[in-house]
Amino acid sequence: MGDRISRQDMAVIAHRVARYLHTKLPAGTSSEPFADQADIAGYALEVVKTLQQAGIIDGVEAQRFAPSETVSRAQAATIIAAAKLPWFFQSHSFFGKGKRFQKNH
């Protein structure tokens, strides 16, 4: 309890939740890589790219993802709610603005 979670770890968790719930991500679009892409851990890099291309995550400023920074409470609350209520992403996103997860029917 009291442990902090990084933005890259939250992205990995979000992706795992989406897969577990058989959630379909919006189609990927071409996007500029994050300026700090080299700082994203190997285990999280493809997930971060996928979620960015789907419009689920954005950078913090100057096209930076800030992978090692602590995720905010608001961002964590959004992903926890989404894990329990998959439709939540239809009206909310985390890590920025953009497309939402869609339940795969």
PyMOL CGO cylinders between C-alpha atoms (Angstrom):
from pymol import cmd
from pymol.cgo import CYLINDER

trace = [
    CYLINDER, 0.00, 0.00, 0.00, 1.24, 3.47, -0.77, 0.3, 1, 1, 1, 1, 1, 1,
    CYLINDER, 1.24, 3.47, -0.77, 3.35, 2.27, -3.70, 0.3, 1, 1, 1, 1, 1, 1,
    CYLINDER, 3.35, 2.27, -3.70, 3.40, 4.50, -6.72, 0.3, 1, 1, 1, 1, 1, 1,
    CYLINDER, 3.40, 4.50, -6.72, 2.82, 3.32, -10.26, 0.3, 1, 1, 1, 1, 1, 1,
    CYLINDER, 2.82, 3.32, -10.26, 4.46, 4.73, -13.34, 0.3, 1, 1, 1, 1, 1, 1,
    CYLINDER, 4.46, 4.73, -13.34, 2.67, 5.93, -16.45, 0.3, 1, 1, 1, 1, 1, 1,
    CYLINDER, 2.67, 5.93, -16.45, 4.19, 3.12, -18.50, 0.3, 1, 1, 1, 1, 1, 1,
    CYLINDER, 4.19, 3.12, -18.50, 3.02, 0.50, -15.99, 0.3, 1, 1, 1, 1, 1, 1,
    CYLINDER, 3.02, 0.50, -15.99, -0.50, 1.95, -15.99, 0.3, 1, 1, 1, 1, 1, 1,
    CYLINDER, -0.50, 1.95, -15.99, -0.51, 1.75, -19.80, 0.3, 1, 1, 1, 1, 1, 1,
    CYLINDER, -0.51, 1.75, -19.80, 0.43, -1.94, -19.59, 0.3, 1, 1, 1, 1, 1, 1,
    CYLINDER, 0.43, -1.94, -19.59, -2.32, -2.56, -17.02, 0.3, 1, 1, 1, 1, 1, 1,
    CYLINDER, -2.32, -2.56, -17.02, -4.88, -0.74, -19.17, 0.3, 1, 1, 1, 1, 1, 1,
    CYLINDER, -4.88, -0.74, -19.17, -3.92, -2.84, -22.18, 0.3, 1, 1, 1, 1, 1, 1,
    CYLINDER, -3.92, -2.84, -22.18, -4.18, -6.07, -20.16, 0.3, 1, 1, 1, 1, 1, 1,
    CYLINDER, -4.18, -6.07, -20.16, -7.60, -5.05, -18.85, 0.3, 1, 1, 1, 1, 1, 1,
    CYLINDER, -7.60, -5.05, -18.85, -8.76, -4.34, -22.40, 0.3, 1, 1, 1, 1, 1, 1,
    CYLINDER, -8.76, -4.34, -22.40, -7.53, -7.74, -23.58, 0.3, 1, 1, 1, 1, 1, 1,
    CYLINDER, -7.53, -7.74, -23.58, -9.08, -9.53, -20.59, 0.3, 1, 1, 1, 1, 1, 1,
    CYLINDER, -9.08, -9.53, -20.59, -12.43, -7.88, -21.26, 0.3, 1, 1, 1, 1, 1, 1,
    CYLINDER, -12.43, -7.88, -21.26, -12.15, -8.57, -25.01, 0.3, 1, 1, 1, 1, 1, 1,
    CYLINDER, -12.15, -8.57, -25.01, -12.30, -4.84, -25.64, 0.3, 1, 1, 1, 1, 1, 1,
    CYLINDER, -12.30, -4.84, -25.64, -11.65, -3.66, -29.16, 0.3, 1, 1, 1, 1, 1, 1,
    CYLINDER, -11.65, -3.66, -29.16, -9.31, -0.68, -29.48, 0.3, 1, 1, 1, 1, 1, 1,
    CYLINDER, -9.31, -0.68, -29.48, -10.04, 1.95, -32.12, 0.3, 1, 1, 1, 1, 1, 1,
    CYLINDER, -10.04, 1.95, -32.12, -8.10, 1.47, -35.35, 0.3, 1, 1, 1, 1, 1, 1,
    CYLINDER, -8.10, 1.47, -35.35, -4.56, 2.75, -35.16, 0.3, 1, 1, 1, 1, 1, 1,
    CYLINDER, -4.56, 2.75, -35.16, -3.56, 5.95, -36.85, 0.3, 1, 1, 1, 1, 1, 1,
    CYLINDER, -3.56, 5.95, -36.85, -0.16, 7.26, -37.69, 0.3, 1, 1, 1, 1, 1, 1,
    CYLINDER, -0.16, 7.26, -37.69, 1.25, 9.43, -34.93, 0.3, 1, 1, 1, 1, 1, 1,
    CYLINDER, 1.25, 9.43, -34.93, 4.55, 11.04, -34.10, 0.3, 1, 1, 1, 1, 1, 1,
    CYLINDER, 4.55, 11.04, -34.10, 6.58, 8.96, -31.66, 0.3, 1, 1, 1, 1, 1, 1,
    CYLINDER, 6.58, 8.96, -31.66, 6.97, 10.42, -28.20, 0.3, 1, 1, 1, 1, 1, 1,
    CYLINDER, 6.97, 10.42, -28.20, 10.13, 12.52, -27.86, 0.3, 1, 1, 1, 1, 1, 1,
    CYLINDER, 10.13, 12.52, -27.86, 11.19, 10.35, -24.90, 0.3, 1, 1, 1, 1, 1, 1,
    CYLINDER, 11.19, 10.35, -24.90, 10.34, 7.03, -26.56, 0.3, 1, 1, 1, 1, 1, 1,
    CYLINDER, 10.34, 7.03, -26.56, 13.87, 5.76, -25.82, 0.3, 1, 1, 1, 1, 1, 1,
    CYLINDER, 13.87, 5.76, -25.82, 13.05, 6.07, -22.09, 0.3, 1, 1, 1, 1, 1, 1,
    CYLINDER, 13.05, 6.07, -22.09, 10.04, 3.72, -22.30, 0.3, 1, 1, 1, 1, 1, 1,
    CYLINDER, 10.04, 3.72, -22.30, 10.90, 0.26, -20.93, 0.3, 1, 1, 1, 1, 1, 1,
    CYLINDER, 10.90, 0.26, -20.93, 11.05, -2.57, -23.45, 0.3, 1, 1, 1, 1, 1, 1,
    CYLINDER, 11.05, -2.57, -23.45, 8.12, -4.41, -21.87, 0.3, 1, 1, 1, 1, 1, 1,
    CYLINDER, 8.12, -4.41, -21.87, 5.88, -1.34, -22.26, 0.3, 1, 1, 1, 1, 1, 1,
    CYLINDER, 5.88, -1.34, -22.26, 7.05, 0.14, -25.57, 0.3, 1, 1, 1, 1, 1, 1,
    CYLINDER, 7.05, 0.14, -25.57, 4.67, -1.67, -27.96, 0.3, 1, 1, 1, 1, 1, 1,
    CYLINDER, 4.67, -1.67, -27.96, 1.71, -1.17, -25.61, 0.3, 1, 1, 1, 1, 1, 1,
    CYLINDER, 1.71, -1.17, -25.61, 2.40, 2.56, -25.32, 0.3, 1, 1, 1, 1, 1, 1,
    CYLINDER, 2.40, 2.56, -25.32, 2.70, 2.83, -29.12, 0.3, 1, 1, 1, 1, 1, 1,
    CYLINDER, 2.70, 2.83, -29.12, -0.55, 0.90, -29.60, 0.3, 1, 1, 1, 1, 1, 1,
    CYLINDER, -0.55, 0.90, -29.60, -2.49, 3.01, -27.09, 0.3, 1, 1, 1, 1, 1, 1,
    CYLINDER, -2.49, 3.01, -27.09, -1.06, 6.23, -28.52, 0.3, 1, 1, 1, 1, 1, 1,
    CYLINDER, -1.06, 6.23, -28.52, -2.00, 5.24, -32.09, 0.3, 1, 1, 1, 1, 1, 1,
    CYLINDER, -2.00, 5.24, -32.09, -5.50, 4.32, -30.88, 0.3, 1, 1, 1, 1, 1, 1,
    CYLINDER, -5.50, 4.32, -30.88, -5.83, 7.80, -29.39, 0.3, 1, 1, 1, 1, 1, 1,
    CYLINDER, -5.83, 7.80, -29.39, -6.12, 6.47, -25.84, 0.3, 1, 1, 1, 1, 1, 1,
    CYLINDER, -6.12, 6.47, -25.84, -3.01, 8.14, -24.41, 0.3, 1, 1, 1, 1, 1, 1,
    CYLINDER, -3.01, 8.14, -24.41, -1.29, 11.45, -25.00, 0.3, 1, 1, 1, 1, 1, 1,
    CYLINDER, -1.29, 11.45, -25.00, 1.93, 12.95, -23.80, 0.3, 1, 1, 1, 1, 1, 1,
    CYLINDER, 1.93, 12.95, -23.80, 2.33, 15.33, -20.89, 0.3, 1, 1, 1, 1, 1, 1,
    CYLINDER, 2.33, 15.33, -20.89, 3.93, 18.23, -22.77, 0.3, 1, 1, 1, 1, 1, 1,
    CYLINDER, 3.93, 18.23, -22.77, 6.24, 18.74, -25.73, 0.3, 1, 1, 1, 1, 1, 1,
    CYLINDER, 6.24, 18.74, -25.73, 5.22, 15.32, -27.07, 0.3, 1, 1, 1, 1, 1, 1,
    CYLINDER, 5.22, 15.32, -27.07, 6.72, 13.55, -24.02, 0.3, 1, 1, 1, 1, 1, 1,
    CYLINDER, 6.72, 13.55, -24.02, 5.11, 10.46, -22.51, 0.3, 1, 1, 1, 1, 1, 1,
    CYLINDER, 5.11, 10.46, -22.51, 7.10, 10.66, -19.25, 0.3, 1, 1, 1, 1, 1, 1,
    CYLINDER, 7.10, 10.66, -19.25, 7.07, 6.88, -18.76, 0.3, 1, 1, 1, 1, 1, 1,
    CYLINDER, 7.07, 6.88, -18.76, 8.67, 6.86, -15.31, 0.3, 1, 1, 1, 1, 1, 1,
    CYLINDER, 8.67, 6.86, -15.31, 6.58, 9.64, -13.83, 0.3, 1, 1, 1, 1, 1, 1,
    CYLINDER, 6.58, 9.64, -13.83, 3.93, 8.67, -11.34, 0.3, 1, 1, 1, 1, 1, 1,
    CYLINDER, 3.93, 8.67, -11.34, 0.42, 8.29, -12.70, 0.3, 1, 1, 1, 1, 1, 1,
    CYLINDER, 0.42, 8.29, -12.70, -2.04, 10.77, -11.20, 0.3, 1, 1, 1, 1, 1, 1,
    CYLINDER, -2.04, 10.77, -11.20, -4.94, 9.72, -8.98, 0.3, 1, 1, 1, 1, 1, 1,
    CYLINDER, -4.94, 9.72, -8.98, -7.38, 10.87, -11.65, 0.3, 1, 1, 1, 1, 1, 1,
    CYLINDER, -7.38, 10.87, -11.65, -5.70, 8.72, -14.28, 0.3, 1, 1, 1, 1, 1, 1,
    CYLINDER, -5.70, 8.72, -14.28, -5.62, 5.71, -11.96, 0.3, 1, 1, 1, 1, 1, 1,
    CYLINDER, -5.62, 5.71, -11.96, -9.27, 6.18, -10.98, 0.3, 1, 1, 1, 1, 1, 1,
    CYLINDER, -9.27, 6.18, -10.98, -10.28, 6.25, -14.64, 0.3, 1, 1, 1, 1, 1, 1,
    CYLINDER, -10.28, 6.25, -14.64, -8.56, 2.97, -15.43, 0.3, 1, 1, 1, 1, 1, 1,
    CYLINDER, -8.56, 2.97, -15.43, -9.93, 1.28, -12.29, 0.3, 1, 1, 1, 1, 1, 1,
    CYLINDER, -9.93, 1.28, -12.29, -13.45, 2.39, -13.20, 0.3, 1, 1, 1, 1, 1, 1,
    CYLINDER, -13.45, 2.39, -13.20, -12.91, 1.17, -16.75, 0.3, 1, 1, 1, 1, 1, 1,
    CYLINDER, -12.91, 1.17, -16.75, -11.84, -2.25, -15.48, 0.3, 1, 1, 1, 1, 1, 1,
    CYLINDER, -11.84, -2.25, -15.48, -15.16, -2.59, -13.67, 0.3, 1, 1, 1, 1, 1, 1,
    CYLINDER, -15.16, -2.59, -13.67, -17.32, -0.76, -16.22, 0.3, 1, 1, 1, 1, 1, 1,
    CYLINDER, -17.32, -0.76, -16.22, -15.99, -1.29, -19.77, 0.3, 1, 1, 1, 1, 1, 1,
    CYLINDER, -15.99, -1.29, -19.77, -18.47, 1.20, -21.23, 0.3, 1, 1, 1, 1, 1, 1,
    CYLINDER, -18.47, 1.20, -21.23, -16.78, 3.90, -19.13, 0.3, 1, 1, 1, 1, 1, 1,
    CYLINDER, -16.78, 3.90, -19.13, -14.30, 4.56, -21.93, 0.3, 1, 1, 1, 1, 1, 1,
    CYLINDER, -14.30, 4.56, -21.93, -17.10, 5.66, -24.21, 0.3, 1, 1, 1, 1, 1, 1,
    CYLINDER, -17.10, 5.66, -24.21, -17.19, 8.94, -22.31, 0.3, 1, 1, 1, 1, 1, 1,
    CYLINDER, -17.19, 8.94, -22.31, -13.78, 9.10, -20.59, 0.3, 1, 1, 1, 1, 1, 1,
    CYLINDER, -13.78, 9.10, -20.59, -10.15, 8.63, -21.49, 0.3, 1, 1, 1, 1, 1, 1,
    CYLINDER, -10.15, 8.63, -21.49, -7.01, 8.53, -19.46, 0.3, 1, 1, 1, 1, 1, 1,
    CYLINDER, -7.01, 8.53, -19.46, -3.62, 10.07, -20.12, 0.3, 1, 1, 1, 1, 1, 1,
    CYLINDER, -3.62, 10.07, -20.12, -5.22, 12.70, -22.29, 0.3, 1, 1, 1, 1, 1, 1,
    CYLINDER, -5.22, 12.70, -22.29, -7.87, 13.23, -24.89, 0.3, 1, 1, 1, 1, 1, 1,
    CYLINDER, -7.87, 13.23, -24.89, -8.74, 11.03, -27.78, 0.3, 1, 1, 1, 1, 1, 1,
    CYLINDER, -8.74, 11.03, -27.78, -10.68, 8.03, -28.92, 0.3, 1, 1, 1, 1, 1, 1,
    CYLINDER, -10.68, 8.03, -28.92, -12.08, 5.65, -26.34, 0.3, 1, 1, 1, 1, 1, 1,
    CYLINDER, -12.08, 5.65, -26.34, -12.07, 1.91, -25.89, 0.3, 1, 1, 1, 1, 1, 1,
    CYLINDER, -12.07, 1.91, -25.89, -15.07, 0.23, -27.44, 0.3, 1, 1, 1, 1, 1, 1,
    CYLINDER, -15.07, 0.23, -27.44, -16.59, -2.98, -26.15, 0.3, 1, 1, 1, 1, 1, 1,
    CYLINDER, -16.59, -2.98, -26.15, -16.16, -5.72, -28.75, 0.3, 1, 1, 1, 1, 1, 1,
    CYLINDER, -16.16, -5.72, -28.75, -19.55, -7.37, -29.23, 0.3, 1, 1, 1, 1, 1, 1,
]
cmd.load_cgo(trace, "trace")
